[in-house]
Amino acid sequence: TRYDKLQRNYASMIALACAIMWLPM
């Protein structure tokens, strides 16, 4: 479903943001 795809996109975006935040540490 469209919502399922959106949820997966959101999760990958959060993972990317976390990786960027954790990288300098």
PyMOL Python script that loads the backbone (N, CA, C, O; Angstrom):
from pymol import cmd

cmd.read_pdbstr("""\
ATOM      1  N   THR A   1       0.832  -1.213   0.000  1.00  0.00           N
ATOM      2  CA  THR A   1       0.000   0.000   0.000  1.00  0.00           C
ATOM      3  C   THR A   1       0.860   1.254   0.000  1.00  0.00           C
ATOM      4  O   THR A   1       2.062   1.194   0.259  1.00  0.00           O
ATOM      5  N   ARG A   2       0.250   2.367  -0.286  1.00  0.00           N
ATOM      6  CA  ARG A   2       0.993   3.630  -0.327  1.00  0.00           C
ATOM      7  C   ARG A   2       1.512   3.982   1.068  1.00  0.00           C
ATOM      8  O   ARG A   2       2.631   4.471   1.220  1.00  0.00           O
ATOM      9  N   TYR A   3       0.685   3.726   2.080  1.00  0.00           N
ATOM     10  CA  TYR A   3       1.083   4.041   3.453  1.00  0.00           C
ATOM     11  C   TYR A   3       2.280   3.196   3.879  1.00  0.00           C
ATOM     12  O   TYR A   3       3.178   3.670   4.576  1.00  0.00           O
ATOM     13  N   ASP A   4       2.276   1.923   3.442  1.00  0.00           N
ATOM     14  CA  ASP A   4       3.375   1.023   3.792  1.00  0.00           C
ATOM     15  C   ASP A   4       4.685   1.538   3.202  1.00  0.00           C
ATOM     16  O   ASP A   4       5.724   1.509   3.861  1.00  0.00           O
ATOM     17  N   LYS A   5       4.629   2.010   1.960  1.00  0.00           N
ATOM     18  CA  LYS A   5       5.822   2.546   1.301  1.00  0.00           C
ATOM     19  C   LYS A   5       6.287   3.811   2.018  1.00  0.00           C
ATOM     20  O   LYS A   5       7.486   4.024   2.199  1.00  0.00           O
ATOM     21  N   LEU A   6       5.335   4.647   2.423  1.00  0.00           N
ATOM     22  CA  LEU A   6       5.670   5.884   3.117  1.00  0.00           C
ATOM     23  C   LEU A   6       6.350   5.570   4.448  1.00  0.00           C
ATOM     24  O   LEU A   6       7.323   6.219   4.832  1.00  0.00           O
ATOM     25  N   GLN A   7       5.819   4.561   5.144  1.00  0.00           N
ATOM     26  CA  GLN A   7       6.378   4.180   6.439  1.00  0.00           C
ATOM     27  C   GLN A   7       7.816   3.691   6.270  1.00  0.00           C
ATOM     28  O   GLN A   7       8.689   4.017   7.074  1.00  0.00           O
ATOM     29  N   ARG A   8       8.050   2.911   5.223  1.00  0.00           N
ATOM     30  CA  ARG A   8       9.397   2.391   4.985  1.00  0.00           C
ATOM     31  C   ARG A   8      10.351   3.542   4.648  1.00  0.00           C
ATOM     32  O   ARG A   8      11.500   3.560   5.090  1.00  0.00           O
ATOM     33  N   ASN A   9       9.854   4.508   3.854  1.00  0.00           N
ATOM     34  CA  ASN A   9      10.653   5.675   3.487  1.00  0.00           C
ATOM     35  C   ASN A   9      11.025   6.468   4.734  1.00  0.00           C
ATOM     36  O   ASN A   9      12.164   6.910   4.886  1.00  0.00           O
ATOM     37  N   TYR A  10      10.041   6.644   5.633  1.00  0.00           N
ATOM     38  CA  TYR A  10      10.241   7.393   6.870  1.00  0.00           C
ATOM     39  C   TYR A  10      11.285   6.706   7.745  1.00  0.00           C
ATOM     40  O   TYR A  10      12.148   7.365   8.326  1.00  0.00           O
ATOM     41  N   ALA A  11      11.201   5.375   7.836  1.00  0.00           N
ATOM     42  CA  ALA A  11      12.137   4.617   8.665  1.00  0.00           C
ATOM     43  C   ALA A  11      13.560   4.749   8.123  1.00  0.00           C
ATOM     44  O   ALA A  11      14.505   4.912   8.895  1.00  0.00           O
ATOM     45  N   SER A  12      13.716   4.681   6.810  1.00  0.00           N
ATOM     46  CA  SER A  12      15.050   4.796   6.218  1.00  0.00           C
ATOM     47  C   SER A  12      15.595   6.207   6.401  1.00  0.00           C
ATOM     48  O   SER A  12      16.799   6.393   6.574  1.00  0.00           O
ATOM     49  N   MET A  13      14.712   7.201   6.364  1.00  0.00           N
ATOM     50  CA  MET A  13      15.144   8.588   6.573  1.00  0.00           C
ATOM     51  C   MET A  13      15.646   8.770   8.004  1.00  0.00           C
ATOM     52  O   MET A  13      16.654   9.439   8.231  1.00  0.00           O
ATOM     53  N   ILE A  14      14.941   8.174   8.967  1.00  0.00           N
ATOM     54  CA  ILE A  14      15.345   8.267  10.380  1.00  0.00           C
ATOM     55  C   ILE A  14      16.686   7.568  10.576  1.00  0.00           C
ATOM     56  O   ILE A  14      17.561   8.077  11.276  1.00  0.00           O
ATOM     57  N   ALA A  15      16.845   6.391   9.952  1.00  0.00           N
ATOM     58  CA  ALA A  15      18.094   5.644  10.074  1.00  0.00           C
ATOM     59  C   ALA A  15      19.247   6.467   9.509  1.00  0.00           C
ATOM     60  O   ALA A  15      20.333   6.503  10.087  1.00  0.00           O
ATOM     61  N   LEU A  16      19.009   7.126   8.383  1.00  0.00           N
ATOM     62  CA  LEU A  16      20.041   7.956   7.760  1.00  0.00           C
ATOM     63  C   LEU A  16      20.407   9.121   8.678  1.00  0.00           C
ATOM     64  O   LEU A  16      21.586   9.419   8.868  1.00  0.00           O
ATOM     65  N   ALA A  17      19.396   9.777   9.246  1.00  0.00           N
ATOM     66  CA  ALA A  17      19.637  10.905  10.149  1.00  0.00           C
ATOM     67  C   ALA A  17      20.431  10.443  11.369  1.00  0.00           C
ATOM     68  O   ALA A  17      21.356  11.128  11.808  1.00  0.00           O
ATOM     69  N   CYS A  18      20.070   9.283  11.913  1.00  0.00           N
ATOM     70  CA  CYS A  18      20.786   8.738  13.078  1.00  0.00           C
ATOM     71  C   CYS A  18      22.244   8.472  12.717  1.00  0.00           C
ATOM     72  O   CYS A  18      23.147   8.797  13.488  1.00  0.00           O
ATOM     73  N   ALA A  19      22.470   7.885  11.556  1.00  0.00           N
ATOM     74  CA  ALA A  19      23.834   7.587  11.120  1.00  0.00           C
ATOM     75  C   ALA A  19      24.641   8.872  10.998  1.00  0.00           C
ATOM     76  O   ALA A  19      25.798   8.917  11.415  1.00  0.00           O
ATOM     77  N   ILE A  20      24.048   9.912  10.434  1.00  0.00           N
ATOM     78  CA  ILE A  20      24.744  11.195  10.264  1.00  0.00           C
ATOM     79  C   ILE A  20      25.051  11.820  11.622  1.00  0.00           C
ATOM     80  O   ILE A  20      26.110  12.420  11.806  1.00  0.00           O
ATOM     81  N   MET A  21      24.127  11.681  12.572  1.00  0.00           N
ATOM     82  CA  MET A  21      24.338  12.251  13.904  1.00  0.00           C
ATOM     83  C   MET A  21      25.395  11.468  14.681  1.00  0.00           C
ATOM     84  O   MET A  21      26.190  12.050  15.419  1.00  0.00           O
ATOM     85  N   TRP A  22      25.397  10.135  14.509  1.00  0.00           N
ATOM     86  CA  TRP A  22      26.325   9.286  15.254  1.00  0.00           C
ATOM     87  C   TRP A  22      27.728   9.302  14.651  1.00  0.00           C
ATOM     88  O   TRP A  22      28.704   9.025  15.347  1.00  0.00           O
ATOM     89  N   LEU A  23      27.833   9.624  13.359  1.00  0.00           N
ATOM     90  CA  LEU A  23      29.124   9.575  12.678  1.00  0.00           C
ATOM     91  C   LEU A  23      30.200  10.424  13.362  1.00  0.00           C
ATOM     92  O   LEU A  23      31.286   9.905  13.620  1.00  0.00           O
ATOM     93  N   PRO A  24      29.953  11.700  13.666  1.00  0.00           N
ATOM     94  CA  PRO A  24      30.996  12.520  14.303  1.00  0.00           C
ATOM     95  C   PRO A  24      31.379  12.018  15.692  1.00  0.00           C
ATOM     96  O   PRO A  24      32.497  12.263  16.145  1.00  0.00           O
ATOM     97  N   MET A  25      30.479  11.326  16.370  1.00  0.00           N
ATOM     98  CA  MET A  25      30.773  10.798  17.702  1.00  0.00           C
ATOM     99  C   MET A  25      31.665   9.579  17.574  1.00  0.00           C
ATOM    100  O   MET A  25      32.034   8.976  18.582  1.00  0.00           O
TER     101      MET A  25
END
""", "prot")
cmd.dss("prot")
cmd.show_as("cartoon", "prot")
cmd.util.cbc("prot")
cmd.orient("prot")
